[in-house]
Amino acid sequence: MTNKRKNIIFIAAVLAAAAVLWLVCRTGGSGHTAVLRYGTPQTEQRIDLRRDADYDIDTGRYTIHLHVENGGIAFVDSPCPDHLCGGFGVLKNEGDWAACMPAKASVTIE
């Protein structure tokens, strides 16, 4: 085996190991955390989706109600005029999001 080929294999192995390490050690992306942002200026609250619970959050305009169950979160019993946020359903997967625009609130799964 030539030195050039050995170097390429070594570099590929190092890059593969770095990628695996990054995937294992990075923060977020587990799908176990919801990030709630609300109000002006924006307040951020992290919610553990591994614990079933109900949250009533005063956003300054409305009190929003969030329900966490079986690793998912949803807007429930919305007091806003159009109730569109309830239509997003249960958010469970990384990247899922929902918003209640009248309450200036959003939820994103990390």
N, CA, C and O atoms as a GROMACS GRO file, in nm:
protein
  440
    1MET      N    1   0.084  -0.116   0.000
    1MET     CA    2   0.000   0.000   0.000
    1MET      C    3   0.090   0.124   0.000
    1MET      O    4   0.188   0.132   0.074
    2THR      N    5   0.056   0.219  -0.084
    2THR     CA    6   0.138   0.339  -0.095
    2THR      C    7   0.110   0.434   0.022
    2THR      O    8   0.006   0.426   0.088
    3ASN      N    9   0.207   0.525   0.045
    3ASN     CA   10   0.189   0.624   0.152
    3ASN      C   11   0.069   0.714   0.126
    3ASN      O   12  -0.003   0.751   0.218
    4LYS      N   13   0.047   0.748  -0.002
    4LYS     CA   14  -0.065   0.835  -0.036
    4LYS      C   15  -0.197   0.767   0.000
    4LYS      O   16  -0.287   0.831   0.056
    5ARG      N   17  -0.209   0.641  -0.030
    5ARG     CA   18  -0.332   0.566   0.002
    5ARG      C   19  -0.349   0.554   0.154
    5ARG      O   20  -0.461   0.567   0.204
    6LYS      N   21  -0.240   0.530   0.226
    6LYS     CA   22  -0.246   0.520   0.372
    6LYS      C   23  -0.293   0.653   0.432
    6LYS      O   24  -0.374   0.655   0.525
    7ASN      N   25  -0.242   0.764   0.377
    7ASN     CA   26  -0.282   0.896   0.426
    7ASN      C   27  -0.431   0.922   0.402
    7ASN      O   28  -0.500   0.977   0.488
    8ILE      N   29  -0.480   0.883   0.287
    8ILE     CA   30  -0.622   0.902   0.254
    8ILE      C   31  -0.709   0.820   0.349
    8ILE      O   32  -0.810   0.869   0.399
    9ILE      N   33  -0.669   0.696   0.374
    9ILE     CA   34  -0.744   0.611   0.466
    9ILE      C   35  -0.741   0.669   0.607
    9ILE      O   36  -0.843   0.670   0.676
   10PHE      N   37  -0.625   0.718   0.650
   10PHE     CA   38  -0.612   0.778   0.782
   10PHE      C   39  -0.701   0.901   0.795
   10PHE      O   40  -0.771   0.917   0.896
   11ILE      N   41  -0.700   0.988   0.696
   11ILE     CA   42  -0.782   1.110   0.699
   11ILE      C   43  -0.930   1.074   0.700
   11ILE      O   44  -1.008   1.136   0.773
   12ALA      N   45  -0.970   0.976   0.621
   12ALA     CA   46  -1.110   0.933   0.619
   12ALA      C   47  -1.152   0.878   0.755
   12ALA      O   48  -1.263   0.904   0.801
   13ALA      N   49  -1.064   0.801   0.818
   13ALA     CA   50  -1.096   0.745   0.950
   13ALA      C   51  -1.108   0.856   1.055
   13ALA      O   52  -1.198   0.851   1.139
   14VAL      N   53  -1.020   0.955   1.050
   14VAL     CA   54  -1.027   1.067   1.144
   14VAL      C   55  -1.156   1.146   1.124
   14VAL      O   56  -1.222   1.183   1.222
   15LEU      N   57  -1.193   1.172   0.999
   15LEU     CA   58  -1.317   1.245   0.972
   15LEU      C   59  -1.440   1.166   1.017
   15LEU      O   60  -1.534   1.223   1.072
   16ALA      N   61  -1.439   1.035   0.995
   16ALA     CA   62  -1.550   0.952   1.040
   16ALA      C   63  -1.562   0.953   1.191
   16ALA      O   64  -1.672   0.964   1.245
   17ALA      N   65  -1.449   0.942   1.260
   17ALA     CA   66  -1.449   0.945   1.407
   17ALA      C   67  -1.499   1.080   1.458
   17ALA      O   68  -1.574   1.087   1.555
   18ALA      N   69  -1.457   1.188   1.393
   18ALA     CA   70  -1.500   1.323   1.433
   18ALA      C   71  -1.651   1.338   1.413
   18ALA      O   72  -1.719   1.398   1.496
   19ALA      N   73  -1.703   1.284   1.304
   19ALA     CA   74  -1.847   1.293   1.277
   19ALA      C   75  -1.926   1.216   1.383
   19ALA      O   76  -2.028   1.265   1.431
   20VAL      N   77  -1.881   1.098   1.418
   20VAL     CA   78  -1.949   1.018   1.521
   20VAL      C   79  -1.943   1.091   1.654
   20VAL      O   80  -2.044   1.098   1.725
   21LEU      N   81  -1.828   1.144   1.690
   21LEU     CA   82  -1.814   1.217   1.815
   21LEU      C   83  -1.906   1.339   1.818
   21LEU      O   84  -1.969   1.366   1.920
   22TRP      N   85  -1.914   1.411   1.708
   22TRP     CA   86  -2.003   1.528   1.700
   22TRP      C   87  -2.148   1.486   1.720
   22TRP      O   88  -2.220   1.552   1.793
   23LEU      N   89  -2.191   1.378   1.657
   23LEU     CA   90  -2.329   1.332   1.671
   23LEU      C   91  -2.361   1.290   1.813
   23LEU      O   92  -2.472   1.316   1.862
   24VAL      N   93  -2.267   1.227   1.880
   24VAL     CA   94  -2.288   1.181   2.016
   24VAL      C   95  -2.288   1.296   2.116
   24VAL      O   96  -2.366   1.296   2.210
   25CYS      N   97  -2.202   1.395   2.097
   25CYS     CA   98  -2.180   1.500   2.197
   25CYS      C   99  -2.258   1.628   2.175
   25CYS      O  100  -2.264   1.711   2.266
   26ARG      N  101  -2.316   1.648   2.060
   26ARG     CA  102  -2.381   1.776   2.034
   26ARG      C  103  -2.500   1.796   2.126
   26ARG      O  104  -2.562   1.699   2.170
   27THR      N  105  -2.532   1.923   2.155
   27THR     CA  106  -2.646   1.955   2.239
   27THR      C  107  -2.768   1.970   2.149
   27THR      O  108  -2.757   2.006   2.032
   28GLY      N  109  -2.884   1.941   2.206
   28GLY     CA  110  -3.007   1.952   2.130
   28GLY      C  111  -3.018   1.839   2.030
   28GLY      O  112  -2.934   1.749   2.025
   29GLY      N  113  -3.123   1.844   1.951
   29GLY     CA  114  -3.141   1.746   1.847
   29GLY      C  115  -3.189   1.611   1.895
   29GLY      O  116  -3.198   1.517   1.816
   30SER      N  117  -3.221   1.598   2.023
   30SER     CA  118  -3.264   1.470   2.076
   30SER      C  119  -3.412   1.446   2.051
   30SER      O  120  -3.457   1.332   2.055
   31GLY      N  121  -3.488   1.552   2.026
   31GLY     CA  122  -3.632   1.539   2.016
   31GLY      C  123  -3.697   1.529   2.153
   31GLY      O  124  -3.817   1.504   2.162
   32HIS      N  125  -3.620   1.548   2.260
   32HIS     CA  126  -3.671   1.539   2.397
   32HIS      C  127  -3.692   1.677   2.459
   32HIS      O  128  -3.731   1.686   2.576
   33THR      N  129  -3.666   1.783   2.385
   33THR     CA  130  -3.677   1.917   2.440
   33THR      C  131  -3.759   2.006   2.347
   33THR      O  132  -3.738   2.008   2.226
   34ALA      N  133  -3.853   2.077   2.407
   34ALA     CA  134  -3.927   2.179   2.332
   34ALA      C  135  -3.876   2.314   2.380
   34ALA      O  136  -3.853   2.333   2.499
   35VAL      N  137  -3.859   2.406   2.287
   35VAL     CA  138  -3.819   2.542   2.322
   35VAL      C  139  -3.938   2.633   2.297
   35VAL      O  140  -3.983   2.648   2.183
   36LEU      N  141  -3.988   2.692   2.405
   36LEU     CA  142  -4.098   2.786   2.397
   36LEU      C  143  -4.040   2.926   2.397
   36LEU      O  144  -3.959   2.961   2.484
   37ARG      N  145  -4.080   3.006   2.300
   37ARG     CA  146  -4.040   3.147   2.294
   37ARG      C  147  -4.167   3.231   2.293
   37ARG      O  148  -4.261   3.201   2.219
   38TYR      N  149  -4.169   3.336   2.378
   38TYR     CA  150  -4.290   3.417   2.386
   38TYR      C  151  -4.258   3.557   2.436
   38TYR      O  152  -4.153   3.582   2.494
   39GLY      N  153  -4.353   3.647   2.410
   39GLY     CA  154  -4.346   3.782   2.464
   39GLY      C  155  -4.255   3.875   2.386
   39GLY      O  156  -4.188   3.837   2.290
   40THR      N  157  -4.257   4.002   2.433
   40THR     CA  158  -4.172   4.106   2.377
   40THR      C  159  -4.107   4.178   2.494
   40THR      O  160  -4.178   4.244   2.569
   41PRO      N  161  -3.977   4.168   2.513
   41PRO     CA  162  -3.881   4.092   2.433
   41PRO      C  163  -3.901   3.942   2.455
   41PRO      O  164  -3.962   3.900   2.552
   42GLN      N  165  -3.849   3.863   2.364
   42GLN     CA  166  -3.867   3.718   2.367
   42GLN      C  167  -3.807   3.655   2.492
   42GLN      O  168  -3.691   3.677   2.525
   43THR      N  169  -3.889   3.577   2.559
   43THR     CA  170  -3.846   3.494   2.671
   43THR      C  171  -3.835   3.352   2.617
   43THR      O  172  -3.917   3.312   2.535
   44GLU      N  173  -3.736   3.278   2.661
   44GLU     CA  174  -3.718   3.141   2.615
   44GLU      C  175  -3.727   3.046   2.734
   44GLU      O  176  -3.666   3.069   2.838
   45GLN      N  177  -3.804   2.940   2.716
   45GLN     CA  178  -3.818   2.839   2.820
   45GLN      C  179  -3.802   2.702   2.755
   45GLN      O  180  -3.864   2.673   2.653
   46ARG      N  181  -3.719   2.618   2.815
   46ARG     CA  182  -3.697   2.482   2.765
   46ARG      C  183  -3.787   2.387   2.844
   46ARG      O  184  -3.795   2.394   2.967
   47ILE      N  185  -3.854   2.298   2.772
   47ILE     CA  186  -3.949   2.205   2.834
   47ILE      C  187  -3.905   2.063   2.802
   47ILE      O  188  -3.887   2.027   2.685
   48ASP      N  189  -3.888   1.982   2.906
   48ASP     CA  190  -3.848   1.842   2.892
   48ASP      C  191  -3.970   1.761   2.849
   48ASP      O  192  -4.070   1.755   2.921
   49LEU      N  193  -3.962   1.698   2.732
   49LEU     CA  194  -4.075   1.623   2.680
   49LEU      C  195  -4.082   1.481   2.735
   49LEU      O  196  -4.172   1.404   2.699
   50ARG      N  197  -3.988   1.446   2.821
   50ARG     CA  198  -3.992   1.312   2.881
   50ARG      C  199  -4.079   1.309   3.006
   50ARG      O  200  -4.100   1.203   3.065
   51ARG      N  201  -4.130   1.425   3.047
   51ARG     CA  202  -4.217   1.435   3.164
   51ARG      C  203  -4.353   1.488   3.121
   51ARG      O  204  -4.363   1.599   3.070
   52ASP      N  205  -4.457   1.410   3.142
   52ASP     CA  206  -4.593   1.456   3.112
   52ASP      C  207  -4.628   1.569   3.207
   52ASP      O  208  -4.606   1.559   3.328
   53ALA      N  209  -4.683   1.676   3.153
   53ALA     CA  210  -4.718   1.792   3.236
   53ALA      C  211  -4.806   1.888   3.156
   53ALA      O  212  -4.816   1.878   3.033
   54ASP      N  213  -4.869   1.980   3.226
   54ASP     CA  214  -4.943   2.089   3.164
   54ASP      C  215  -4.877   2.219   3.206
   54ASP      O  216  -4.834   2.236   3.319
   55TYR      N  217  -4.871   2.312   3.111
   55TYR     CA  218  -4.809   2.442   3.136
   55TYR      C  219  -4.908   2.552   3.099
   55TYR      O  220  -4.967   2.549   2.992
   56ASP      N  221  -4.924   2.648   3.187
   56ASP     CA  222  -5.002   2.768   3.162
   56ASP      C  223  -4.904   2.884   3.166
   56ASP      O  224  -4.849   2.916   3.271
   57ILE      N  225  -4.882   2.946   3.052
   57ILE     CA  226  -4.780   3.050   3.039
   57ILE      C  227  -4.847   3.183   3.004
   57ILE      O  228  -4.917   3.194   2.903
   58ASP      N  229  -4.824   3.284   3.087
   58ASP     CA  230  -4.874   3.419   3.058
   58ASP      C  231  -4.774   3.486   2.965
   58ASP      O  232  -4.660   3.513   3.003
   59THR      N  233  -4.817   3.513   2.842
   59THR     CA  234  -4.727   3.572   2.743
   59THR      C  235  -4.732   3.725   2.744
   59THR      O  236  -4.661   3.791   2.668
   60GLY      N  237  -4.818   3.780   2.830
   60GLY     CA  238  -4.834   3.925   2.832
   60GLY      C  239  -4.956   3.968   2.753
   60GLY      O  240  -5.010   4.076   2.776
   61ARG      N  241  -5.000   3.885   2.660
   61ARG     CA  242  -5.122   3.912   2.583
   61ARG      C  243  -5.230   3.810   2.616
   61ARG      O  244  -5.346   3.845   2.639
   62TYR      N  245  -5.191   3.684   2.616
   62TYR     CA  246  -5.281   3.573   2.646
   62TYR      C  247  -5.208   3.476   2.737
   62TYR      O  248  -5.085   3.476   2.745
   63THR      N  249  -5.284   3.393   2.804
   63THR     CA  250  -5.225   3.280   2.876
   63THR      C  251  -5.240   3.159   2.786
   63THR      O  252  -5.352   3.114   2.760
   64ILE      N  253  -5.129   3.105   2.740
   64ILE     CA  254  -5.135   2.988   2.654
   64ILE      C  255  -5.127   2.862   2.739
   64ILE      O  256  -5.070   2.862   2.848
   65HIS      N  257  -5.185   2.757   2.688
   65HIS     CA  258  -5.188   2.630   2.760
   65HIS      C  259  -5.119   2.526   2.672
   65HIS      O  260  -5.157   2.505   2.557
   66LEU      N  261  -5.018   2.462   2.728
   66LEU     CA  262  -4.943   2.357   2.658
   66LEU      C  263  -4.959   2.226   2.734
   66LEU      O  264  -4.958   2.223   2.857
   67HIS      N  265  -4.973   2.118   2.657
   67HIS     CA  266  -4.988   1.986   2.718
   67HIS      C  267  -4.876   1.897   2.667
   67HIS      O  268  -4.858   1.882   2.546
   68VAL      N  269  -4.800   1.837   2.760
   68VAL     CA  270  -4.692   1.744   2.725
   68VAL      C  271  -4.736   1.605   2.766
   68VAL      O  272  -4.776   1.581   2.880
   69GLU      N  273  -4.728   1.513   2.669
   69GLU     CA  274  -4.766   1.374   2.698
   69GLU      C  275  -4.699   1.282   2.598
   69GLU      O  276  -4.697   1.310   2.478
   70ASN      N  277  -4.644   1.172   2.647
   70ASN     CA  278  -4.582   1.069   2.563
   70ASN      C  279  -4.477   1.127   2.467
   70ASN      O  280  -4.469   1.085   2.351
   71GLY      N  281  -4.397   1.222   2.515
   71GLY     CA  282  -4.288   1.276   2.434
   71GLY      C  283  -4.329   1.380   2.332
   71GLY      O  284  -4.250   1.414   2.244
   72GLY      N  285  -4.451   1.430   2.342
   72GLY     CA  286  -4.498   1.533   2.249
   72GLY      C  287  -4.557   1.651   2.324
   72GLY      O  288  -4.588   1.641   2.443
   73ILE      N  289  -4.571   1.762   2.254
   73ILE     CA  290  -4.627   1.884   2.314
   73ILE      C  291  -4.727   1.944   2.217
   73ILE      O  292  -4.708   1.938   2.095
   74ALA      N  293  -4.833   2.004   2.271
   74ALA     CA  294  -4.935   2.066   2.187
   74ALA      C  295  -4.995   2.186   2.258
   74ALA      O  296  -5.004   2.190   2.380
   75PHE      N  297  -5.036   2.286   2.177
   75PHE     CA  298  -5.118   2.394   2.229
   75PHE      C  299  -5.258   2.337   2.253
   75PHE      O  300  -5.312   2.267   2.168
   76VAL      N  301  -5.316   2.366   2.368
   76VAL     CA  302  -5.452   2.321   2.398
   76VAL      C  303  -5.532   2.436   2.458
   76VAL      O  304  -5.475   2.525   2.521
   77ASP      N  305  -5.663   2.434   2.438
   77ASP     CA  306  -5.754   2.533   2.495
   77ASP      C  307  -5.706   2.676   2.472
   77ASP      O  308  -5.695   2.755   2.566
   78SER      N  309  -5.676   2.707   2.348
   78SER     CA  310  -5.624   2.839   2.315
   78SER      C  311  -5.728   2.948   2.340
   78SER      O  312  -5.843   2.934   2.297
   79PRO      N  313  -5.689   3.057   2.410
   79PRO     CA  314  -5.783   3.166   2.433
   79PRO      C  315  -5.785   3.267   2.318
   79PRO      O  316  -5.866   3.360   2.320
   80CYS      N  317  -5.699   3.251   2.218
   80CYS     CA  318  -5.692   3.349   2.110
   80CYS      C  319  -5.814   3.337   2.018
   80CYS      O  320  -5.885   3.236   2.023
   81PRO      N  321  -5.840   3.438   1.937
   81PRO     CA  322  -5.964   3.441   1.859
   81PRO      C  323  -5.976   3.333   1.750
   81PRO      O  324  -6.087   3.290   1.720
   82ASP      N  325  -5.867   3.288   1.692
   82ASP     CA  326  -5.878   3.196   1.578
   82ASP      C  327  -5.844   3.050   1.608
   82ASP      O  328  -5.879   2.963   1.529
   83HIS      N  329  -5.778   3.021   1.717
   83HIS     CA  330  -5.744   2.885   1.762
   83HIS      C  331  -5.661   2.806   1.660
   83HIS      O  332  -5.666   2.683   1.660
   84LEU      N  333  -5.588   2.873   1.574
   84LEU     CA  334  -5.507   2.803   1.473
   84LEU      C  335  -5.394   2.722   1.534
   84LEU      O  336  -5.354   2.619   1.478
   85CYS      N  337  -5.341   2.766   1.646
   85CYS     CA  338  -5.227   2.696   1.707
   85CYS      C  339  -5.263   2.552   1.745
   85CYS      O  340  -5.178   2.464   1.738
   86GLY      N  341  -5.387   2.528   1.784
   86GLY     CA  342  -5.430   2.393   1.816
   86GLY      C  343  -5.429   2.302   1.694
   86GLY      O  344  -5.420   2.180   1.707
   87GLY      N  345  -5.438   2.361   1.576
   87GLY     CA  346  -5.438   2.284   1.452
   87GLY      C  347  -5.304   2.224   1.416
   87GLY      O  348  -5.297   2.137   1.329
   88PHE      N  349  -5.197   2.267   1.481
   88PHE     CA  350  -5.066   2.210   1.455
   88PHE      C  351  -5.056   2.068   1.509
   88PHE      O  352  -4.972   1.989   1.465
   89GLY      N  353  -5.143   2.034   1.605
   89GLY     CA  354  -5.142   1.901   1.664
   89GLY      C  355  -5.024   1.882   1.759
   89GLY      O  356  -4.968   1.978   1.812
   90VAL      N  357  -4.989   1.756   1.780
   90VAL     CA  358  -4.882   1.720   1.873
   90VAL      C  359  -4.748   1.726   1.801
   90VAL      O  360  -4.731   1.667   1.695
   91LEU      N  361  -4.653   1.798   1.859
   91LEU     CA  362  -4.518   1.811   1.805
   91LEU      C  363  -4.428   1.710   1.876
   91LEU      O  364  -4.422   1.710   1.999
   92LYS      N  365  -4.359   1.625   1.800
   92LYS     CA  366  -4.276   1.521   1.861
   92LYS      C  367  -4.137   1.512   1.801
   92LYS      O  368  -4.043   1.468   1.868
   93ASN      N  369  -4.122   1.551   1.677
   93ASN     CA  370  -3.997   1.527   1.605
   93ASN      C  371  -3.911   1.652   1.599
   93ASN      O  372  -3.962   1.764   1.592
   94GLU      N  373  -3.781   1.631   1.601
   94GLU     CA  374  -3.686   1.742   1.589
   94GLU      C  375  -3.722   1.826   1.467
   94GLU      O  376  -3.739   1.774   1.357
   95GLY      N  377  -3.732   1.955   1.488
   95GLY     CA  378  -3.765   2.047   1.380
   95GLY      C  379  -3.913   2.081   1.372
   95GLY      O  380  -3.949   2.179   1.306
   96ASP      N  381  -4.001   2.003   1.437
   96ASP     CA  382  -4.143   2.038   1.440
   96ASP      C  383  -4.160   2.172   1.511
   96ASP      O  384  -4.086   2.202   1.604
   97TRP      N  385  -4.256   2.252   1.467
   97TRP     CA  386  -4.280   2.379   1.532
   97TRP      C  387  -4.427   2.417   1.520
   97TRP      O  388  -4.498   2.368   1.432
   98ALA      N  389  -4.470   2.504   1.608
   98ALA     CA  390  -4.605   2.560   1.605
   98ALA      C  391  -4.598   2.701   1.662
   98ALA      O  392  -4.507   2.734   1.738
   99ALA      N  393  -4.695   2.782   1.623
   99ALA     CA  394  -4.696   2.920   1.672
   99ALA      C  395  -4.838   2.965   1.702
   99ALA      O  396  -4.934   2.924   1.637
  100CYS      N  397  -4.849   3.050   1.802
  100CYS     CA  398  -4.972   3.121   1.833
  100CYS      C  399  -4.939   3.269   1.813
  100CYS      O  400  -4.884   3.334   1.902
  101MET      N  401  -4.973   3.320   1.698
  101MET     CA  402  -4.934   3.456   1.664
  101MET      C  403  -4.998   3.561   1.754
  101MET      O  404  -4.929   3.655   1.794
  102PRO      N  405  -5.127   3.551   1.789
  102PRO     CA  406  -5.184   3.654   1.878
  102PRO      C  407  -5.114   3.659   2.012
  102PRO      O  408  -5.104   3.766   2.073
  103ALA      N  409  -5.064   3.544   2.060
  103ALA     CA  410  -4.993   3.541   2.189
  103ALA      C  411  -4.844   3.567   2.173
  103ALA      O  412  -4.771   3.573   2.272
  104LYS      N  413  -4.798   3.581   2.049
  104LYS     CA  414  -4.656   3.600   2.019
  104LYS      C  415  -4.573   3.487   2.081
  104LYS      O  416  -4.473   3.512   2.148
  105ALA      N  417  -4.618   3.362   2.057
  105ALA     CA  418  -4.551   3.245   2.115
  105ALA      C  419  -4.525   3.141   2.009
  105ALA      O  420  -4.604   3.125   1.915
  106SER      N  421  -4.414   3.070   2.023
  106SER     CA  422  -4.383   2.960   1.933
  106SER      C  423  -4.316   2.847   2.012
  106SER      O  424  -4.253   2.871   2.115
  107VAL      N  425  -4.331   2.726   1.961
  107VAL     CA  426  -4.270   2.608   2.020
  107VAL      C  427  -4.196   2.535   1.909
  107VAL      O  428  -4.251   2.513   1.801
  108THR      N  429  -4.070   2.499   1.936
  108THR     CA  430  -3.988   2.424   1.842
  108THR      C  431  -3.929   2.303   1.913
  108THR      O  432  -3.886   2.315   2.028
  109ILE      N  433  -3.927   2.188   1.846
  109ILE     CA  434  -3.869   2.068   1.904
  109ILE      C  435  -3.722   2.062   1.864
  109ILE      O  436  -3.687   2.076   1.747
  110GLU      N  437  -3.636   2.042   1.964
  110GLU     CA  438  -3.491   2.027   1.938
  110GLU      C  439  -3.450   1.885   1.966
  110GLU      O  440  -3.332   1.851   1.952
   0.00000   0.00000   0.00000
